[in-house]
Amino acid sequence: MKKIPIILLAAGQSSRMGDADKLMQLIEGIPLLRRSAMTALAAAPVYAALPPAPHPRYRALDGLDVQKVEIPDAAEGMNASLRGALKHIPADARAVMVLLADLPELTTSDLQCVSASVAANPDNLVWRGATETGKPGHPVIFDRSLFDQLSNLTGDAGAQSVVRQHADKVHLHRLPADNALLDLDTPEDWASWLTQRKSQT
């Protein structure tokens, strides 16, 4: 089956990090955004939704085979990124994966497993990653039949309204530990995660 393209949401303002940009924070010398893009690229083609240029996030993706999608109205919130990036998804794509750029524990294998669940559960319209205990998380895959709904969303609530509307057609695929939910939004989140990471090495 043709690989499901990935929209990497990376146009947010990172407001909870103070003066720092969470997606430009370094993990083993690599900006989180670049690291997330590399993880996604190993699974499928990537369309990265980015803030208006010029912006350091563009340089973080230099040299990667990522389609950079500028989101002029990124300040509106997450749904501006969804609308903008969806316009670039190939017409023959049967679905699209939506992936947040600040989930450092997600692996290429995780993304591939959620993608594989589409073929394994063809009667659904939404397929998403979940924690080991079954709590819904990321990534989230949407069937093409939902693209019009996604393209009409506004604000910063993401696509949760679409997911809720089709709650009876959602498949949850459990991923290891809290990979599907662990994000890094604040300096405290970063400090805690880096400390834990060091203790495991």
N, C-alpha and C positions, 0 to 999 in steps of 0.2 A: 504494500500500500504506500502511496505517495506520502512523504513526511508532512505532518501538520505544521504550518508556519507558526512562528512565535512572535508575539508582540511583547517587547521588553519595555515596561513602563519606567521611564527614567527622566521625566520632564518635571517632576515635583520640586517644590521649593526647599525641601529639607529644613523646614522652619523650626522643628523641635531640636535641632542640633546647634542652635545659637548661630555663631558666625561661621561655623564649619559646614562643609558639604559632605553629608554622610556617604554619598556615592563616590566621593573622591578620597575617602579614608583608605589608607594602605593596609593590605593584608599580605604579609610576606613580600612587601615591595610593590604590590599590584593594586591599583585602585579597585574598590569593590565593584564599580560599574563594569570595568574591563573583565574582572574575574567572573561576574555574572554572565556577561556576554559570551565569554569563552565556554562556560558551562552550557549555555543554551545552544551555541553554534555546533557543539559536538552532537546535538540531538536533532537539529532542524534549522532551516533558514530563519534568520532573525531580522526583525524590523524594530529598531530602537527609537522610541518616541522621546525626543529631546527638547529642552527649552529653546527659545529663540537664540540664534547665533548672533554674535560670538559667545561661546561658553566653554569653560575648561572640559566639560564632559565630552565634547566632540573630539578633543585631542586624546582623551582616554581610550577612545575606540579606534584610533588610527592604526592602520595595518590589519584590521580584522575585516572579514568579509560580511560586514553588517550593513544593512541599508539604514542610513540615518534619516529619520523623519523629523523635520522641524515642526514644532507645535506652536504657532504664533500666539494662540490664546491659552497657553499652558497655565497661566495664573488662575484660570477658571477652576482647575482641578483635574482629577483623574479622567473624567469622561471626555474632556477635550482631547486627551492623548488617545483614548480609544477611538474616537471619531476620526481623528487625523490619521492614525496608523491603519485603520481598517481600509481606508481608501487605497492603500498600497498592496493589500493582500491579493495574490493572484486570483483571477476569476474562477479557476478550476479547483481552488482549495475547498475541501469539503467541510473544514472546520478551522478554527484558529485557537491557539493557546495564548492566554494572557498571563504574563509572568511579571511579578514585582522584582525590581532590581536589588532590593535590600534584604534578600533571604539567603544568608551566607551558607546555610547547611544543605540547601538543595543541591543535589548532584545531577549529572547528566543521566545517570541511571534512573533517578527519580522521575525526571521529565519523560524519559523514554517509556517508563512503566505506565505513567498516566496516559501517554499517547496510545500505547498498546491497548489500554482499556476501552478505547473508542471502538475498535474492531471487535473486541471481546463482548462488548455490551451495546450492540447497535441500535437498540430500541430507545436509548436515552438521547437527550438533547444537550446535557451539560455533564461533563466529567471533570472531577477535581481531586486534587490531592488532599489527604487527611493525615492527621497524626497517627501514631501507632495505636492510640486508644479510640480513634474514629472521629476526632474533632475536625470539622471541615477547615480546609486551608487552601494552599496554592500548590501548583499552578491550577488554573481553571481553563477548560477547553469548552468552546461554544460551537454548536453545529451551525452551518451556514444559514439555516433557516432563521436563526436569531440575529443575523447581522444587521437587519433593518432596525430591530429594537435597540441594539447596541449603538447604532449610529444616531439614534434620536435621544440618547441620554444626555443630561446636562448636570453641571455641578461637580461635586467631589465625592459622591457616595459610591463611585465605582459601579460595577454591574450587579450589585446585590439584588436590586429590584427585579432584574431579569431572572436571576437564579431563583428568587422566591416565587416568581410567577410560574415557574416550571418545576416546582419543588418535587413533583411526582416523577420527573424525568431526569433527576440528578443521580449520577453514580459517583460514589466515594471510593477512591482507591487509597488504601492505607500505605503510608510511607514510613520509613524507620524513625523512631524517636519523635522529636518535634520538628523535623526538617520542614514540614509544610507550613509551619507557623512562626518559627523563630526569625524575627526581623530586628533590625538595629536602627531605631529611630532617634535615640537620645545619647548624649555622652555617657550616661550611666549604663545604657544597654551595651555600648561598645566596650567600656571598661570591664563589665561583667563577663562578656563573651570572650574577650581577649585573655582575661585571667583564667577562665575555664579552659580555653584552648591551650594555653601554656602548660597547665597542669596535666593535660592529656598527652603531652609530648615528652 
